[in-house]
Amino acid sequence: MDSASISPRVAVAVGVLALAPVAWYGLASSGTAGLVSAINVALILIGLFVATGPANGSDHHGHASA
């Protein structure tokens, strides 16, 4: 399995695993810093999920296609 066979949305879902070290950091260090880090990771994941999603169909003038 190589990186070309993985869809972008699956890669973003795997990015959720980044929350595990953030949780460990939050528990071992400052809770506030962990919360802010978790929010940052969530915002990045949401942005990637939206960016790799399907595009809405539109014509050349910006109107939605029927």
Stockholm file with secondary structure:
# STOCKHOLM 1.0

chainA/1-66         MDSASISPRVAVAVGVLALAPVAWYGLASSGTAGLVSAINVALILIGLFVATGPANGSDHHGHASA
#=GR chainA/1-66 SS CCGGGSCHHHHHHHGGGGHHHHHHHHHHSCHHHHHHHHHHHHHHHHHHHHHTSCCCCBCTTSCBCC
#=GC SS_cons        CCGGGSCHHHHHHHGGGGHHHHHHHHHHSCHHHHHHHHHHHHHHHHHHHHHTSCCCCBCTTSCBCC
//
